[in-house]
Amino acid sequence: MNSVGIIERNKDGKGAFMLFSLAFLVMAAAIAACAPIALSMVIVFFFAGPHNWIEFRYFLSRLPARFGKLKRFFVWAFAGVTLLTISKIALAACLSMKLVPVPLATILFAAWNSAVVLWTLRLIFLTAAQRAEREWKWALPAAVALIAINWLNPSLFGVGLVYLHPLIGMWILDREIARSKPEWRGAYHVCLAAVALLVGMIWWQLHDVPAKFGSDYISGRILFRAGASLLPISSRLLVATHAFLETVHYAIWLLVIPMASAGWRSFRPCSLPLSWRSNGCRRAIAALLAVSSVAVVALWLAFKLDFGLTTDVYFTLAIAHVLAEIPFLLKGVM
């Protein structure tokens, strides 16, 4: 009787999922604390492209064949991602080529950050129109507070997005598990608690450890993205925290979300609801997936040729998938 009960309790795989995840988290935290720069370089080189491919494929799978009552939401989502991405790339290019002075660039980046907050607020209001039973009154004062903080220090706001990005992936996974694998949700919440505990341990171990990084360009860019030039905190601690969270983020998209959503078995273009609209849509989706696959290989080659420059370009372009996660997270609560 007891053995049968154990088999029944473990048949859903949640025990194996939790044990494997906890072991992975401990290993990732240990490597991040001991070699944060090396871990940052390795995970970006090997996993940045594939994780974007999986994320793109997942978002396509969550688009309905017909938008119906969600048409306004998706129009705002697609328009916002497109316009905000183009404007961010243009701002970064102008600053890199010194076409605008730094004070003006700071104002423009603050305006861009404010636009992101207002766009998100609009999406929240559109979501509220579909889910009136939820409480959304917090959104407006939160948006006002974020915009005010942003204008006080636009660069710090941007660093906040860097650390928020992995947390959005964790939230999307929680929504996916609740939908597809509800029996895993308790185990997943244990893993989330472990992430918080391990971040706390990294901070406890490294809060007063001086940085011992090289002065090369790549190390400098990794330090910059982690906010080392803005925060009065050990730069080694910041890089270790960022490397750990990014490692977890890549693992979520490359392993856990495909497993939780049975994604490995439905990668054919014809399995996507959007492809059911017409043969033209099916061919267009197949072409997009093929192009994105080529882009992953091209990114690896570019990393091999010039890792520093390619990383800068990649993280500038990657703002598109960071923004895209916001409407898909909100769509998960509809």
N, C-alpha and C positions, 0 to 999 in steps of 0.2 A: 504494500500500500504506500509506504513512504517513498520507495524508489519510483513508483509510478507517478506520485505527486511531484517529485523532483524533476522527472522527465517532462511532465506537463508544464511545469513552471518555466523550464528552460527551452521548451520547444520553440518559443517565439524569438529566441536569440538575444533577448535583452541582457541576460547575464554576460554572454560573450561580448556583446557590444560595449557594456560598461567596463568590463575588465580590460579589453583592448584599448578603449579610449583613455582610461586612467593611466595605463602604462605608457601610452603615447604622450599624454600631457606631461607626465613626470620626466620623460626622456627629453621632450622639447624644452621644458623649463630649465633642465640641467645644462643642456647645450647652449641655450640662450644666455644663461648666467656665465658660463665659462668662455664662450667664444661668440659674442653677439655679432661682431662685424662679419665673421666667416659665415655664420648661419644666415645673416641677412643676404649675403651675396649668393649663397648656394640656393636658397629657396626661391629667390627672384629668378636666377638663371634657369633653373629646372622647371619651376611650377607656375610662374607668372602667366605665361602664354596658355598652357593647358587649363588652368583654372578659369581664365577668361572664356575659353572655348566652352567649357562645361556650363559656366554661368549663362552664357549666351544661349546655349541649347536649352537650359532649364527655363529661362524666361520665355523662349518661344513656345515651350510646352505648356506654359501657364496662360498664354494668350487664347481667349475663346475664339471659336470660328466666326461668330458674329458678336460685335460689341454691344448691340442693343442699348439698354439703359446705361451702360458704362461707357458709351461713346465719348461723352464730354470728358470723363476722367482720363481716358486713354489719349485723347487729343491733347489735353493739357500735359500729360506725362511725356508723350513723344516730343511735343514742341519744346517743352522745358529742357529735356535732356539734350536735344539737338542744339538749341540756341545757347544754353549755358555752356555746353562743351565747346562750341565754336568760339564763343566770346572768351572763355578761359584760355584756350590755346592762343588766341590772338593777343591777349594780355601778356601771357608768358613770352610769346615771341617778341613783342614790342619791348618788354623789359630786357630780354636777353640781347637784343640788337641795340639797346640803349636809344630807342626812338622816343621814349618818354622819360622825364626825370623821375627819380625815385619817389619824391613826395607826391607827384601826380599818380604814379603807379600805385602807391599805397591807398590813395583815395579810390582809384578804380577797382582795386581788389576788395576794398570794403564795400563798394557798391555791388560788386559781383556776389560777395557773401550775403549781402542783404537780399539780393534777388533770389538766391537759393532758399533762404528762409521764407520769403513771401510765396515763392512757388510751392514749397512744401506745405505752407499754411493753406493755400488754395486747394491742394490735393486733399488735405485733411477735411476741409469744408465739403468738398465733393464726396468724400467718403462718408461724412456725417449725414449727408442727404440720403444715402443708401442704408445706413445703420443708425437710425434715430434713437434706438434704445441705448446706445452707448453714450457715455459722458465725454463731450468734446470741448467743454468750456475752458479747459486748461490751455488749449492750443494758442489762443490769441495772446494772453499775457506771457506765455513762454516764448512766442515769436518776438514780441516787443523786447523782452529781456535779452534774447540772443542777439538781436540787431544792435541794441545798446552796447553790449559787451564787444561785439564785433567792431564797432566804430572806435572803441577805446583802444583795441589792439587787433587789427585785421590779421596780422601774421599768426597771432596766438589762436584766433578762430580757425585758421587753416590747419594748424597743428592739431586742433581738437577734432577736425574731420578725419585726420590720419588715424587717430586712436579710436574714433567712433566707428570707422568703417568695418573693422573685424567684428565689433559688437552687433552691427546690423546683420552680418552673415549668421551670427549665432541666433539672432531673433528669427530670421527667415527659416533657419533649420528647425527651430521650435515650432513654428507654424506648420512646416512640412511634416514633422513627426506627429503633431496633433491630428493632421489630416490623414496621413498614410500609415503610420505606425504608432497608434496611441498607446500601445502596450510598452513602448520604449520611453515614454515621456518622463516617467519617474527616474529612470536610469540616466536620461539625458540631463535632468536637473541636478543630479548628483555630480555629473561631469562639469556642469556650469559652476557649481559650488567649488569644485576642485580647481577650475581655472582661476577663480577669485583668490582662493587660498594660495595657489602657486605664484600669482602675481604679488601677493602680499609677502611671500617668502623671498622672491627676487628683490623686492624693495628692502626687506629687512637685511638681506645679505650684502646688498650693493649700495645702500644709501650714502655711505661715506667712503666708497672706494674711488680713488682718483682714476681718471681716464688714462689708458695706456695705448691709445690708438695711434696709427701712423698719420703722417701729414699729407698723404697722397690724396688725389682728387676723389677717388671712390669713397674712401673713409669719410672725407669731408662732406660728401653729398648724403651719405647715410646718417651722419650726425645732424645735418641740416634737416632732413625729413623727420627725424625723431624729435626735433625741437630743442636740440642742445644749445643753440645760440639764443634761445628765448626764455628758457626756464632755468631758475637757479637751483638745479638739481644735478646730481652726478650724471655726466653724459653717458657713462657706461651703463648706469641704471636705465636711462631712457632708451638707449639702443637695445638693451636686453629685453626690456618690456615690449618694445615695438616688434622686435624679432620674434618673440614668443607669441604675441597675439597674431602676427601675420602668418606664422607657421600653423597655428590653430585655424585661421581663416582659410588657408589653402587646403588643409586637410578636410575641413567641412565641405568645401565645394568639390574637391576631387574624389573624396571617398564617401562621406556620410550622406550627403544629399542624394547622390545617385543611388546608393543602397536603400535609403529610406523611401525614395520615390520610385523604386524599380527602374531607375533611369538607364541602367546598363542594357535592359531588355527592350528599350523603346527609343533607340537612337535613329531609327529610320525616319526620313522626312515625312513619309506618309502617316506616321503615328501622331503627328502634330495636328491639333484641332484646326489651326489656321490653314493648313494645307488642304482641308476639306472644302474650302470655299470654291476652288477652281483648279484646273490643271496648271494654269499660269502661276497661281500661288505655290503649288507644289514644286514646280520647276524653280521658281525664284528662291524658295527656302533651301532647296537642294544646292543651288548655286551659292547662296550665302554661307551655308555650312562648309562647302568645299573651299571657298575663298578664305574663310576663317581658319580652316585647317592649314592651308598654305601659309597664312599669316603667322601661325604658331611656329612653323618650321623656319620662316624668315626671321622671326624674332630670335630664335636660338642662334641662327647664323650671325645676326647683328650683334648679339651679346658677345659672341666669340670674337668678332672683329674689333669692337670698341664697347666694352661693357659700360664704362662711365657715361658716354654720350647716349647710348641706347637706353640706359636706365633713366636718364633725365627725360628723354623723349617719351618713353613708355609711361612714366608716372604722370606726365602732362596729359597724354591721351587717355590714361586710365580713369580720369575724372568721369568719363562717360559711364562706365559701369558702376562707379560709386553712386552717381546720380540715379542710375536706372534701378538700383536696389531700393530706393525710397518709395516709388509708386508700387513696386511689387510687394514690398512689405505692407503697405497700406491695403493693397488689394487682398492680401491674406486675411485681413480682418473684416472684409465685406461679407 
